[in-house]
């Protein structure tokens, strides 16, 4: 879902590439959850029908400058597989957001469509709070 929202705002944010992958993507190659597709469609986001789940690989750390995790477990998973030579910045997707009462995006998979709507609310709020890549660099400074 975050990929679809970021794709829609990529030009305004100054992003060249937006991609998503899971630390524990299972089963790999599966289409987006029907509820996620429904909620995204209702809010006017397109999700490429060819999109399929995939697992993060070590090449991702070379190909991407910034990798954001939805929760602390995923962040730890990324840190565990990150190659020592990587300069990719890692962080939590909601880092720096105030007033939410949380720093993690919950996984809506085992819930209802309303859970997907709440997750999309969080994603949209986060993305709207980033006016451009300068703001991203402030939240996730280059090490």
N, CA, C and O atoms as a GROMACS GRO file, in nm:
protein
  572
    1UNK      N    1   0.082  -0.118   0.000
    1UNK     CA    2   0.000   0.000   0.000
    1UNK      C    3   0.087   0.126   0.000
    1UNK      O    4   0.058   0.222  -0.070
    2UNK      N    5   0.193   0.122   0.080
    2UNK     CA    6   0.283   0.238   0.085
    2UNK      C    7   0.347   0.262  -0.051
    2UNK      O    8   0.367   0.377  -0.091
    3UNK      N    9   0.379   0.156  -0.122
    3UNK     CA   10   0.438   0.173  -0.255
    3UNK      C   11   0.343   0.249  -0.346
    3UNK      O   12   0.387   0.339  -0.418
    4UNK      N   13   0.215   0.215  -0.345
    4UNK     CA   14   0.117   0.282  -0.432
    4UNK      C   15   0.105   0.430  -0.397
    4UNK      O   16   0.100   0.514  -0.487
    5UNK      N   17   0.101   0.463  -0.268
    5UNK     CA   18   0.090   0.603  -0.226
    5UNK      C   19   0.217   0.679  -0.262
    5UNK      O   20   0.210   0.791  -0.313
    6UNK      N   21   0.333   0.620  -0.237
    6UNK     CA   22   0.459   0.686  -0.271
    6UNK      C   23   0.475   0.701  -0.422
    6UNK      O   24   0.528   0.802  -0.468
    7UNK      N   25   0.431   0.602  -0.499
    7UNK     CA   26   0.437   0.615  -0.646
    7UNK      C   27   0.356   0.736  -0.691
    7UNK      O   28   0.397   0.810  -0.780
    8UNK      N   29   0.239   0.755  -0.629
    8UNK     CA   30   0.153   0.867  -0.667
    8UNK      C   31   0.217   1.002  -0.635
    8UNK      O   32   0.188   1.101  -0.701
    9UNK      N   33   0.305   1.007  -0.535
    9UNK     CA   34   0.369   1.131  -0.494
    9UNK      C   35   0.518   1.137  -0.530
    9UNK      O   36   0.587   1.230  -0.490
   10UNK      N   37   0.565   1.039  -0.604
   10UNK     CA   38   0.709   1.028  -0.632
   10UNK      C   39   0.768   1.154  -0.693
   10UNK      O   40   0.872   1.202  -0.647
   11UNK      N   41   0.704   1.209  -0.793
   11UNK     CA   42   0.759   1.327  -0.859
   11UNK      C   43   0.766   1.445  -0.763
   11UNK      O   44   0.867   1.515  -0.760
   12UNK      N   45   0.661   1.467  -0.685
   12UNK     CA   46   0.660   1.579  -0.591
   12UNK      C   47   0.766   1.562  -0.483
   12UNK      O   48   0.822   1.660  -0.435
   13UNK      N   49   0.792   1.438  -0.444
   13UNK     CA   50   0.892   1.411  -0.341
   13UNK      C   51   1.034   1.406  -0.397
   13UNK      O   52   1.130   1.407  -0.320
   14UNK      N   53   1.047   1.402  -0.528
   14UNK     CA   54   1.179   1.392  -0.588
   14UNK      C   55   1.235   1.252  -0.587
   14UNK      O   56   1.356   1.233  -0.592
   15UNK      N   57   1.147   1.153  -0.581
   15UNK     CA   58   1.191   1.014  -0.579
   15UNK      C   59   1.200   0.960  -0.721
   15UNK      O   60   1.111   0.984  -0.803
   16UNK      N   61   1.305   0.887  -0.749
   16UNK     CA   62   1.320   0.826  -0.881
   16UNK      C   63   1.267   0.684  -0.883
   16UNK      O   64   1.205   0.642  -0.981
   17UNK      N   65   1.289   0.611  -0.776
   17UNK     CA   66   1.248   0.471  -0.771
   17UNK      C   67   1.175   0.446  -0.639
   17UNK      O   68   1.223   0.484  -0.532
   18UNK      N   69   1.060   0.384  -0.649
   18UNK     CA   70   0.986   0.341  -0.531
   18UNK      C   71   0.959   0.193  -0.547
   18UNK      O   72   0.907   0.150  -0.650
   19UNK      N   73   0.995   0.114  -0.448
   19UNK     CA   74   0.974  -0.030  -0.454
   19UNK      C   75   0.938  -0.080  -0.315
   19UNK      O   76   0.965  -0.014  -0.215
   20UNK      N   77   0.877  -0.196  -0.310
   20UNK     CA   78   0.846  -0.254  -0.180
   20UNK      C   79   0.882  -0.402  -0.181
   20UNK      O   80   0.879  -0.469  -0.284
   21UNK      N   81   0.917  -0.449  -0.064
   21UNK     CA   82   0.951  -0.590  -0.045
   21UNK      C   83   0.934  -0.622   0.102
   21UNK      O   84   0.931  -0.532   0.186
   22UNK      N   85   0.924  -0.748   0.133
   22UNK     CA   86   0.908  -0.788   0.271
   22UNK      C   87   1.028  -0.864   0.322
   22UNK      O   88   1.098  -0.932   0.246
   23UNK      N   89   1.052  -0.853   0.450
   23UNK     CA   90   1.159  -0.931   0.511
   23UNK      C   91   1.116  -1.077   0.518
   23UNK      O   92   1.197  -1.169   0.504
   24UNK      N   93   0.986  -1.096   0.540
   24UNK     CA   94   0.931  -1.231   0.549
   24UNK      C   95   0.821  -1.251   0.446
   24UNK      O   96   0.720  -1.315   0.477
   25UNK      N   97   0.836  -1.199   0.325
   25UNK     CA   98   0.731  -1.211   0.222
   25UNK      C   99   0.699  -1.357   0.198
   25UNK      O  100   0.784  -1.434   0.153
   26UNK      N  101   0.578  -1.394   0.227
   26UNK     CA  102   0.540  -1.534   0.211
   26UNK      C  103   0.391  -1.541   0.186
   26UNK      O  104   0.316  -1.478   0.260
   27UNK      N  105   0.344  -1.612   0.090
   27UNK     CA  106   0.428  -1.673  -0.014
   27UNK      C  107   0.474  -1.568  -0.115
   27UNK      O  108   0.401  -1.474  -0.147
   28UNK      N  109   0.595  -1.585  -0.163
   28UNK     CA  110   0.648  -1.493  -0.263
   28UNK      C  111   0.570  -1.507  -0.393
   28UNK      O  112   0.521  -1.614  -0.427
   29UNK      N  113   0.561  -1.397  -0.464
   29UNK     CA  114   0.495  -1.398  -0.593
   29UNK      C  115   0.344  -1.380  -0.586
   29UNK      O  116   0.276  -1.388  -0.688
   30UNK      N  117   0.293  -1.357  -0.467
   30UNK     CA  118   0.148  -1.342  -0.451
   30UNK      C  119   0.106  -1.198  -0.482
   30UNK      O  120   0.179  -1.103  -0.455
   31UNK      N  121  -0.013  -1.183  -0.540
   31UNK     CA  122  -0.069  -1.051  -0.567
   31UNK      C  123  -0.103  -0.982  -0.435
   31UNK      O  124  -0.113  -1.048  -0.331
   32UNK      N  125  -0.120  -0.852  -0.440
   32UNK     CA  126  -0.160  -0.777  -0.320
   32UNK      C  127  -0.293  -0.829  -0.268
   32UNK      O  128  -0.379  -0.870  -0.345
   33UNK      N  129  -0.308  -0.826  -0.137
   33UNK     CA  130  -0.432  -0.867  -0.072
   33UNK      C  131  -0.551  -0.794  -0.136
   33UNK      O  132  -0.542  -0.674  -0.164
   34UNK      N  133  -0.659  -0.864  -0.158
   34UNK     CA  134  -0.778  -0.806  -0.221
   34UNK      C  135  -0.830  -0.685  -0.143
   34UNK      O  136  -0.877  -0.588  -0.202
   35UNK      N  137  -0.820  -0.691  -0.010
   35UNK     CA  138  -0.867  -0.579   0.071
   35UNK      C  139  -0.778  -0.456   0.050
   35UNK      O  140  -0.828  -0.344   0.045
   36UNK      N  141  -0.649  -0.477   0.038
   36UNK     CA  142  -0.558  -0.366   0.010
   36UNK      C  143  -0.589  -0.306  -0.127
   36UNK      O  144  -0.595  -0.184  -0.143
   37UNK      N  145  -0.610  -0.393  -0.225
   37UNK     CA  146  -0.645  -0.345  -0.359
   37UNK      C  147  -0.774  -0.263  -0.356
   37UNK      O  148  -0.783  -0.159  -0.420
   38UNK      N  149  -0.873  -0.312  -0.281
   38UNK     CA  150  -1.002  -0.244  -0.271
   38UNK      C  151  -0.987  -0.104  -0.210
   38UNK      O  152  -1.038  -0.006  -0.263
   39UNK      N  153  -0.917  -0.097  -0.097
   39UNK     CA  154  -0.900   0.030  -0.026
   39UNK      C  155  -0.820   0.128  -0.112
   39UNK      O  156  -0.855   0.246  -0.119
   40UNK      N  157  -0.714   0.081  -0.176
   40UNK     CA  158  -0.635   0.168  -0.263
   40UNK      C  159  -0.719   0.220  -0.378
   40UNK      O  160  -0.713   0.339  -0.411
   41UNK      N  161  -0.795   0.134  -0.440
   41UNK     CA  162  -0.880   0.173  -0.552
   41UNK      C  163  -0.984   0.276  -0.510
   41UNK      O  164  -1.010   0.372  -0.582
   42UNK      N  165  -1.045   0.256  -0.394
   42UNK     CA  166  -1.146   0.349  -0.344
   42UNK      C  167  -1.090   0.489  -0.323
   42UNK      O  168  -1.162   0.588  -0.331
   43UNK      N  169  -0.961   0.496  -0.295
   43UNK     CA  170  -0.899   0.627  -0.271
   43UNK      C  171  -0.825   0.679  -0.394
   43UNK      O  172  -0.755   0.781  -0.387
   44UNK      N  173  -0.840   0.611  -0.505
   44UNK     CA  174  -0.785   0.661  -0.630
   44UNK      C  175  -0.641   0.625  -0.659
   44UNK      O  176  -0.578   0.686  -0.746
   45UNK      N  177  -0.587   0.528  -0.588
   45UNK     CA  178  -0.450   0.484  -0.613
   45UNK      C  179  -0.451   0.365  -0.707
   45UNK      O  180  -0.534   0.275  -0.695
   46UNK      N  181  -0.358   0.366  -0.799
   46UNK     CA  182  -0.342   0.252  -0.887
   46UNK      C  183  -0.233   0.161  -0.833
   46UNK      O  184  -0.132   0.207  -0.781
   47UNK      N  185  -0.255   0.033  -0.846
   47UNK     CA  186  -0.152  -0.065  -0.811
   47UNK      C  187  -0.135  -0.152  -0.933
   47UNK      O  188  -0.228  -0.221  -0.976
   48UNK      N  189  -0.017  -0.148  -0.989
   48UNK     CA  190   0.011  -0.225  -1.110
   48UNK      C  191  -0.033  -0.370  -1.090
   48UNK      O  192   0.007  -0.435  -0.994
   49UNK      N  193  -0.115  -0.419  -1.180
   49UNK     CA  194  -0.167  -0.556  -1.171
   49UNK      C  195  -0.054  -0.660  -1.174
   49UNK      O  196  -0.073  -0.774  -1.131
   50UNK      N  197   0.061  -0.620  -1.225
   50UNK     CA  198   0.174  -0.713  -1.229
   50UNK      C  199   0.248  -0.718  -1.096
   50UNK      O  200   0.338  -0.801  -1.080
   51UNK      N  201   0.212  -0.631  -0.999
   51UNK     CA  202   0.281  -0.628  -0.870
   51UNK      C  203   0.267  -0.763  -0.802
   51UNK      O  204   0.159  -0.821  -0.797
   52UNK      N  205   0.379  -0.812  -0.749
   52UNK     CA  206   0.382  -0.938  -0.675
   52UNK      C  207   0.471  -0.921  -0.553
   52UNK      O  208   0.568  -0.845  -0.556
   53UNK      N  209   0.437  -0.993  -0.447
   53UNK     CA  210   0.519  -0.985  -0.326
   53UNK      C  211   0.657  -1.044  -0.355
   53UNK      O  212   0.672  -1.135  -0.436
   54UNK      N  213   0.754  -0.989  -0.287
   54UNK     CA  214   0.889  -1.041  -0.300
   54UNK      C  215   0.963  -1.017  -0.170
   54UNK      O  216   0.923  -0.934  -0.089
   55UNK      N  217   1.068  -1.090  -0.152
   55UNK     CA  218   1.149  -1.080  -0.032
   55UNK      C  219   1.267  -0.986  -0.057
   55UNK      O  220   1.323  -0.983  -0.166
   56UNK      N  221   1.302  -0.909   0.045
   56UNK     CA  222   1.420  -0.822   0.037
   56UNK      C  223   1.542  -0.910   0.012
   56UNK      O  224   1.556  -1.017   0.071
   57UNK      N  225   1.631  -0.863  -0.075
   57UNK     CA  226   1.756  -0.935  -0.099
   57UNK      C  227   1.872  -0.838  -0.079
   57UNK      O  228   1.852  -0.717  -0.071
   58UNK      N  229   1.991  -0.891  -0.071
   58UNK     CA  230   2.107  -0.805  -0.044
   58UNK      C  231   2.128  -0.701  -0.154
   58UNK      O  232   2.181  -0.593  -0.127
   59UNK      N  233   2.089  -0.731  -0.277
   59UNK     CA  234   2.102  -0.633  -0.385
   59UNK      C  235   2.020  -0.508  -0.358
   59UNK      O  236   2.057  -0.399  -0.402
   60UNK      N  237   1.909  -0.522  -0.286
   60UNK     CA  238   1.826  -0.405  -0.254
   60UNK      C  239   1.904  -0.299  -0.178
   60UNK      O  240   1.878  -0.180  -0.193
   61UNK      N  241   1.998  -0.342  -0.096
   61UNK     CA  242   2.076  -0.247  -0.017
   61UNK      C  243   2.172  -0.167  -0.104
   61UNK      O  244   2.214  -0.058  -0.066
   62UNK      N  245   2.206  -0.219  -0.221
   62UNK     CA  246   2.290  -0.148  -0.317
   62UNK      C  247   2.206  -0.060  -0.409
   62UNK      O  248   2.253   0.045  -0.455
   63UNK      N  249   2.085  -0.102  -0.436
   63UNK     CA  250   2.001  -0.034  -0.535
   63UNK      C  251   1.914   0.078  -0.477
   63UNK      O  252   1.858   0.157  -0.553
   64UNK      N  253   1.904   0.086  -0.345
   64UNK     CA  254   1.815   0.185  -0.283
   64UNK      C  255   1.890   0.265  -0.177
   64UNK      O  256   1.970   0.210  -0.101
   65UNK      N  257   1.864   0.395  -0.174
   65UNK     CA  258   1.927   0.485  -0.077
   65UNK      C  259   1.862   0.477   0.060
   65UNK      O  260   1.929   0.493   0.162
   66UNK      N  261   1.732   0.453   0.061
   66UNK     CA  262   1.654   0.457   0.184
   66UNK      C  263   1.557   0.340   0.186
   66UNK      O  264   1.482   0.318   0.091
   67UNK      N  265   1.559   0.265   0.295
   67UNK     CA  266   1.469   0.150   0.311
   67UNK      C  267   1.394   0.170   0.442
   67UNK      O  268   1.454   0.179   0.549
   68UNK      N  269   1.262   0.177   0.432
   68UNK     CA  270   1.178   0.205   0.548
   68UNK      C  271   1.100   0.081   0.589
   68UNK      O  272   1.044   0.011   0.506
   69UNK      N  273   1.099   0.057   0.718
   69UNK     CA  274   1.028  -0.058   0.775
   69UNK      C  275   0.899  -0.010   0.840
   69UNK      O  276   0.892   0.101   0.894
   70UNK      N  277   0.798  -0.093   0.834
   70UNK     CA  278   0.669  -0.058   0.895
   70UNK      C  279   0.668  -0.079   1.045
   70UNK      O  280   0.590  -0.015   1.116
   71UNK      N  281   0.753  -0.169   1.094
   71UNK     CA  282   0.756  -0.192   1.239
   71UNK      C  283   0.898  -0.230   1.283
   71UNK      O  284   0.987  -0.251   1.201
   72UNK      N  285   0.915  -0.237   1.414
   72UNK     CA  286   1.048  -0.264   1.471
   72UNK      C  287   1.100  -0.403   1.432
   72UNK      O  288   1.220  -0.418   1.409
   73UNK      N  289   1.014  -0.503   1.425
   73UNK     CA  290   1.059  -0.637   1.386
   73UNK      C  291   1.116  -0.637   1.245
   73UNK      O  292   1.220  -0.698   1.219
   74UNK      N  293   1.049  -0.569   1.154
   74UNK     CA  294   1.098  -0.561   1.016
   74UNK      C  295   1.229  -0.483   1.011
   74UNK      O  296   1.320  -0.520   0.938
   75UNK      N  297   1.237  -0.375   1.088
   75UNK     CA  298   1.362  -0.298   1.092
   75UNK      C  299   1.478  -0.385   1.140
   75UNK      O  300   1.587  -0.380   1.084
   76UNK      N  301   1.454  -0.463   1.246
   76UNK     CA  302   1.559  -0.555   1.294
   76UNK      C  303   1.593  -0.659   1.186
   76UNK      O  304   1.710  -0.694   1.170
   77UNK      N  305   1.493  -0.706   1.114
   77UNK     CA  306   1.518  -0.801   1.005
   77UNK      C  307   1.606  -0.740   0.897
   77UNK      O  308   1.696  -0.806   0.846
   78UNK      N  309   1.579  -0.614   0.862
   78UNK     CA  310   1.662  -0.545   0.763
   78UNK      C  311   1.805  -0.527   0.814
   78UNK      O  312   1.901  -0.549   0.741
   79UNK      N  313   1.817  -0.488   0.939
   79UNK     CA  314   1.950  -0.468   0.997
   79UNK      C  315   2.029  -0.599   0.999
   79UNK      O  316   2.151  -0.598   0.982
   80UNK      N  317   1.960  -0.710   1.018
   80UNK     CA  318   2.026  -0.840   1.026
   80UNK      C  319   2.082  -0.885   0.891
   80UNK      O  320   2.183  -0.955   0.887
   81UNK      N  321   2.017  -0.847   0.781
   81UNK     CA  322   2.062  -0.893   0.649
   81UNK      C  323   2.137  -0.786   0.571
   81UNK      O  324   2.182  -0.811   0.459
   82UNK      N  325   2.150  -0.669   0.627
   82UNK     CA  326   2.218  -0.558   0.560
   82UNK      C  327   2.366  -0.589   0.544
   82UNK      O  328   2.434  -0.617   0.643
   83UNK      N  329   2.417  -0.584   0.421
   83UNK     CA  330   2.561  -0.607   0.401
   83UNK      C  331   2.643  -0.496   0.469
   83UNK      O  332   2.600  -0.381   0.475
   84UNK      N  333   2.758  -0.531   0.519
   84UNK     CA  334   2.844  -0.436   0.591
   84UNK      C  335   2.883  -0.318   0.502
   84UNK      O  336   2.900  -0.206   0.552
   85UNK      N  337   2.895  -0.340   0.374
   85UNK     CA  338   2.938  -0.235   0.282
   85UNK      C  339   2.826  -0.139   0.242
   85UNK      O  340   2.851  -0.038   0.176
   86UNK      N  341   2.704  -0.168   0.281
   86UNK     CA  342   2.588  -0.091   0.237
   86UNK      C  343   2.584   0.049   0.297
   86UNK      O  344   2.614   0.068   0.415
   87UNK      N  345   2.548   0.146   0.214
   87UNK     CA  346   2.528   0.283   0.263
   87UNK      C  347   2.379   0.318   0.267
   87UNK      O  348   2.343   0.433   0.294
   88UNK      N  349   2.293   0.221   0.242
   88UNK     CA  350   2.149   0.246   0.246
   88UNK      C  351   2.107   0.287   0.388
   88UNK      O  352   2.151   0.228   0.486
   89UNK      N  353   2.024   0.388   0.395
   89UNK     CA  354   1.972   0.433   0.524
   89UNK      C  355   1.850   0.349   0.559
   89UNK      O  356   1.767   0.320   0.472
   90UNK      N  357   1.839   0.310   0.685
   90UNK     CA  358   1.727   0.230   0.733
   90UNK      C  359   1.652   0.310   0.839
   90UNK      O  360   1.713   0.384   0.916
   91UNK      N  361   1.521   0.294   0.842
   91UNK     CA  362   1.443   0.363   0.944
   91UNK      C  363   1.301   0.313   0.947
   91UNK      O  364   1.260   0.231   0.865
   92UNK      N  365   1.227   0.363   1.044
   92UNK     CA  366   1.085   0.330   1.054
   92UNK      C  367   1.004   0.427   0.968
   92UNK      O  368   1.032   0.547   0.965
   93UNK      N  369   0.906   0.376   0.900
   93UNK     CA  370   0.822   0.455   0.810
   93UNK      C  371   0.758   0.574   0.884
   93UNK      O  372   0.750   0.684   0.828
   94UNK      N  373   0.713   0.554   1.006
   94UNK     CA  374   0.646   0.661   1.081
   94UNK      C  375   0.741   0.747   1.164
   94UNK      O  376   0.696   0.832   1.241
   95UNK      N  377   0.872   0.726   1.151
   95UNK     CA  378   0.969   0.803   1.228
   95UNK      C  379   0.944   0.953   1.210
   95UNK      O  380   0.928   1.002   1.098
   96UNK      N  381   0.942   1.024   1.322
   96UNK     CA  382   0.928   1.169   1.316
   96UNK      C  383   0.785   1.219   1.317
   96UNK      O  384   0.762   1.340   1.327
   97UNK      N  385   0.688   1.130   1.307
   97UNK     CA  386   0.547   1.171   1.310
   97UNK      C  387   0.506   1.191   1.455
   97UNK      O  388   0.533   1.107   1.540
   98UNK      N  389   0.441   1.302   1.481
   98UNK     CA  390   0.390   1.327   1.616
   98UNK      C  391   0.238   1.324   1.613
   98UNK      O  392   0.176   1.343   1.508
   99UNK      N  393   0.180   1.298   1.727
   99UNK     CA  394   0.036   1.300   1.738
   99UNK      C  395  -0.035   1.174   1.696
   99UNK      O  396  -0.158   1.168   1.699
  100UNK      N  397   0.040   1.071   1.657
  100UNK     CA  398  -0.022   0.946   1.615
  100UNK      C  399  -0.038   0.848   1.730
  100UNK      O  400  -0.124   0.759   1.726
  101UNK      N  401   0.044   0.864   1.832
  101UNK     CA  402   0.041   0.770   1.943
  101UNK      C  403   0.104   0.637   1.912
  101UNK      O  404   0.086   0.540   1.985
  102UNK      N  405   0.180   0.631   1.802
  102UNK     CA  406   0.248   0.506   1.764
  102UNK      C  407   0.363   0.538   1.671
  102UNK      O  408   0.367   0.644   1.609
  103UNK      N  409   0.458   0.445   1.663
  103UNK     CA  410   0.567   0.462   1.568
  103UNK      C  411   0.574   0.346   1.470
  103UNK      O  412   0.667   0.338   1.389
  104UNK      N  413   0.477   0.257   1.476
  104UNK     CA  414   0.472   0.143   1.385
  104UNK      C  415   0.340   0.143   1.307
  104UNK      O  416   0.237   0.187   1.356
  105UNK      N  417   0.348   0.093   1.185
  105UNK     CA  418   0.227   0.071   1.105
  105UNK      C  419   0.185  -0.073   1.132
  105UNK      O  420   0.262  -0.165   1.106
  106UNK      N  421   0.064  -0.094   1.183
  106UNK     CA  422   0.022  -0.231   1.214
  106UNK      C  423   0.000  -0.313   1.087
  106UNK      O  424  -0.033  -0.258   0.981
  107UNK      N  425   0.017  -0.442   1.097
  107UNK     CA  426  -0.008  -0.533   0.986
  107UNK      C  427  -0.157  -0.565   0.984
  107UNK      O  428  -0.207  -0.627   1.078
  108UNK      N  429  -0.229  -0.524   0.880
  108UNK     CA  430  -0.374  -0.544   0.877
  108UNK      C  431  -0.418  -0.682   0.826
  108UNK      O  432  -0.537  -0.710   0.822
  109UNK      N  433  -0.324  -0.766   0.789
  109UNK     CA  434  -0.354  -0.890   0.717
  109UNK      C  435  -0.458  -0.978   0.786
  109UNK      O  436  -0.546  -1.032   0.719
  110UNK      N  437  -0.450  -0.994   0.916
  110UNK     CA  438  -0.541  -1.086   0.986
  110UNK      C  439  -0.669  -1.018   1.033
  110UNK      O  440  -0.748  -1.080   1.105
  111UNK      N  441  -0.691  -0.894   0.994
  111UNK     CA  442  -0.809  -0.820   1.036
  111UNK      C  443  -0.909  -0.801   0.924
  111UNK      O  444  -0.920  -0.882   0.832
  112UNK      N  445  -0.982  -0.692   0.935
  112UNK     CA  446  -1.089  -0.661   0.840
  112UNK      C  447  -1.045  -0.552   0.743
  112UNK      O  448  -0.935  -0.499   0.754
  113UNK      N  449  -1.131  -0.521   0.649
  113UNK     CA  450  -1.102  -0.414   0.553
  113UNK      C  451  -1.083  -0.281   0.625
  113UNK      O  452  -1.009  -0.195   0.578
  114UNK      N  453  -1.149  -0.264   0.739
  114UNK     CA  454  -1.132  -0.140   0.815
  114UNK      C  455  -0.988  -0.125   0.864
  114UNK      O  456  -0.937  -0.013   0.872
  115UNK      N  457  -0.923  -0.235   0.895
  115UNK     CA  458  -0.782  -0.229   0.933
  115UNK      C  459  -0.696  -0.179   0.819
  115UNK      O  460  -0.601  -0.103   0.841
  116UNK      N  461  -0.727  -0.220   0.698
  116UNK     CA  462  -0.654  -0.172   0.580
  116UNK      C  463  -0.680  -0.023   0.560
  116UNK      O  464  -0.590   0.051   0.520
  117UNK      N  465  -0.802   0.022   0.587
  117UNK     CA  466  -0.833   0.164   0.576
  117UNK      C  467  -0.753   0.246   0.677
  117UNK      O  468  -0.701   0.352   0.644
  118UNK      N  469  -0.742   0.196   0.800
  118UNK     CA  470  -0.664   0.266   0.903
  118UNK      C  471  -0.516   0.270   0.865
  118UNK      O  472  -0.449   0.372   0.886
  119UNK      N  473  -0.466   0.161   0.811
  119UNK     CA  474  -0.325   0.159   0.768
  119UNK      C  475  -0.303   0.259   0.655
  119UNK      O  476  -0.203   0.330   0.654
  120UNK      N  477  -0.395   0.265   0.561
  120UNK     CA  478  -0.381   0.362   0.452
  120UNK      C  479  -0.388   0.505   0.506
  120UNK      O  480  -0.318   0.593   0.455
  121UNK      N  481  -0.471   0.529   0.608
  121UNK     CA  482  -0.474   0.661   0.672
  121UNK      C  483  -0.335   0.698   0.724
  121UNK      O  484  -0.288   0.810   0.703
  122UNK      N  485  -0.269   0.604   0.792
  122UNK     CA  486  -0.134   0.629   0.846
  122UNK      C  487  -0.034   0.655   0.734
  122UNK      O  488   0.047   0.747   0.743
  123UNK      N  489  -0.040   0.574   0.631
  123UNK     CA  490   0.053   0.589   0.518
  123UNK      C  491   0.034   0.725   0.452
  123UNK      O  492   0.132   0.795   0.426
  124UNK      N  493  -0.090   0.763   0.427
  124UNK     CA  494  -0.116   0.892   0.364
  124UNK      C  495  -0.068   1.008   0.452
  124UNK      O  496  -0.009   1.104   0.402
  125UNK      N  497  -0.093   0.999   0.582
  125UNK     CA  498  -0.048   1.104   0.673
  125UNK      C  499   0.104   1.117   0.670
  125UNK      O  500   0.157   1.228   0.667
  126UNK      N  501   0.173   1.005   0.670
  126UNK     CA  502   0.320   1.006   0.667
  126UNK      C  503   0.371   1.067   0.537
  126UNK      O  504   0.458   1.154   0.539
  127UNK      N  505   0.317   1.024   0.425
  127UNK     CA  506   0.366   1.071   0.296
  127UNK      C  507   0.336   1.220   0.278
  127UNK      O  508   0.418   1.293   0.223
  128UNK      N  509   0.220   1.265   0.323
  128UNK     CA  510   0.187   1.407   0.313
  128UNK      C  511   0.279   1.493   0.398
  128UNK      O  512   0.300   1.610   0.368
  129UNK      N  513   0.333   1.437   0.504
  129UNK     CA  514   0.424   1.512   0.592
  129UNK      C  515   0.563   1.530   0.532
  129UNK      O  516   0.643   1.608   0.583
  130UNK      N  517   0.592   1.458   0.425
  130UNK     CA  518   0.720   1.472   0.355
  130UNK      C  519   0.700   1.560   0.233
  130UNK      O  520   0.648   1.512   0.133
  131UNK      N  521   0.738   1.687   0.238
  131UNK     CA  522   0.716   1.772   0.122
  131UNK      C  523   0.811   1.742   0.005
  131UNK      O  524   0.776   1.766  -0.110
  132UNK      N  525   0.930   1.690   0.034
  132UNK     CA  526   1.028   1.663  -0.072
  132UNK      C  527   1.142   1.579  -0.015
  132UNK      O  528   1.141   1.541   0.102
  133UNK      N  529   1.242   1.551  -0.099
  133UNK     CA  530   1.353   1.468  -0.053
  133UNK      C  531   1.436   1.536   0.054
  133UNK      O  532   1.502   1.469   0.133
  134UNK      N  533   1.435   1.669   0.058
  134UNK     CA  534   1.507   1.739   0.165
  134UNK      C  535   1.450   1.701   0.300
  134UNK      O  536   1.523   1.680   0.396
  135UNK      N  537   1.318   1.692   0.307
  135UNK     CA  538   1.253   1.650   0.431
  135UNK      C  539   1.288   1.505   0.464
  135UNK      O  540   1.312   1.472   0.580
  136UNK      N  541   1.292   1.420   0.363
  136UNK     CA  542   1.331   1.281   0.386
  136UNK      C  543   1.471   1.274   0.443
  136UNK      O  544   1.497   1.197   0.535
  137UNK      N  545   1.562   1.353   0.389
  137UNK     CA  546   1.700   1.352   0.438
  137UNK      C  547   1.709   1.406   0.581
  137UNK      O  548   1.798   1.366   0.656
  138UNK      N  549   1.619   1.496   0.618
  138UNK     CA  550   1.618   1.546   0.755
  138UNK      C  551   1.574   1.435   0.851
  138UNK      O  552   1.631   1.419   0.959
  139UNK      N  553   1.471   1.359   0.810
  139UNK     CA  554   1.423   1.249   0.894
  139UNK      C  555   1.521   1.132   0.897
  139UNK      O  556   1.536   1.066   0.999
  140UNK      N  557   1.586   1.109   0.785
  140UNK     CA  558   1.676   0.994   0.772
  140UNK      C  559   1.809   1.042   0.716
  140UNK      O  560   1.839   1.020   0.599
  141UNK      N  561   1.892   1.108   0.800
  141UNK     CA  562   2.016   1.166   0.751
  141UNK      C  563   2.114   1.062   0.698
  141UNK      O  564   2.117   0.948   0.743
  142UNK      N  565   2.193   1.105   0.601
  142UNK     CA  566   2.298   1.020   0.546
  142UNK      C  567   2.402   1.000   0.654
  142UNK      O  568   2.442   1.096   0.721
  143UNK      N  569   2.447   0.876   0.672
  143UNK     CA  570   2.548   0.848   0.774
  143UNK      C  571   2.686   0.864   0.715
  143UNK      O  572   2.786   0.845   0.785
   0.00000   0.00000   0.00000
